[in-house]
Amino acid sequence: MYHHRNEQMAAYAMSIEHHGGRLHGDEVHPYRDFFQRDRDRIIHSKAFRRLGYKTQVFINSAGDNYRTRLTHSLEVAQISRSISQALGLNPDFAEALALSHDLGHTPFGHAGQEALNNMMKDHGGFEHNRQSLRIVSFLESRYLDFRGLNLTRSVLKGMMKHKSIYKCDRNLADVCLERGKENPCLEAALVDMCDRIAYVHHDLEDGLDSRILNTENLAELSIWNQTWERLYKNQKNFSKARKSVKIRNIIREMMNECIHDLLTTTSDNLEKLQLKNLEDLLKMPAENYPVKFSPEMKQQMNLIQNFLYNNLYRYSEVMQMSRRGSKIIETLFDEFRSYPQLMPVHYQDQIDQDGLERVVSDYISGMTDRFAFQEYSRLTGLQIS
Ligand code: MG
């Protein structure tokens, strides 16, 4: 059932001949294929480096051991590569999608995105997936002959989660139209699932490390108890291990099961479908789409997510940080809209083409948590401790 390295890719994989070309002509590289190059361009981008200073749940300065969007993206890439490999899909392609999936996020996590979307409500809104596409197709500026990273059409399509783009990103209109008529490729659908697998489990771990969650709270999750008991019975060193090591083992075990479930369920579904080629997959009825958890695992994941929502994301200190983040974004937005000359010149130059609000939104959403703090202090004279 599982494929191994060097074995031919499955017929329905995003193999390299499906790259679809680039928006701006591009020569072939002597030893990297199109998707490997796309992945490399993403890694070398400014937006990618900034992920290291952006919050997922905890504000970036909260502690050195918490996940950032950068480490999260690397975890998603690792899981996506493994699963793609095992299913005979294209691991380089999956990796490019995983590494780029969070590029468009604002500072201060989801609170930041909500605040910015609210400020942009009369100007086309703000949404992180559309912003990721705007970054790779326009905002990154490092080549002489074009703006953006000039990624292949297949990677751009794979990145489009909602089949939509901002109105001002006209250069993507054709790609978006094509994407609108198709299912996502398997690699894209899997990256989406791996994103969820990664954040659910690392939020549990970070939540425990921060002591907002504790093992007593977690006892309300039956999967936690069952895993604990199984390890206790089957691993002779488990009972002697430090509590923090026990926790790591339980979470690793839960995550492995989850990945295994996704892999086997998807692989069984694929076997039943007998797809002849990629086209079959892209055009098949969406309700039979093969990338899925088993019903039991789906329910399990929902329970864990509800638990996190109630016990971590809604926890007062986390909420406080989120509220503070929203306020900062609102203040920055008002200031830059009123005084665009306070933004760097290359942003000001873009106003005629894309409109003031879109440019302000581009500038703010690109900020890291700490840079947003600094800009807030610079503009208001107020210090944030
Ligand atoms: Mg993510």
Residues whose N, C-alpha, C, O or C-beta is under 5 A from the ligand:
A	BS01	MG	D102 D195
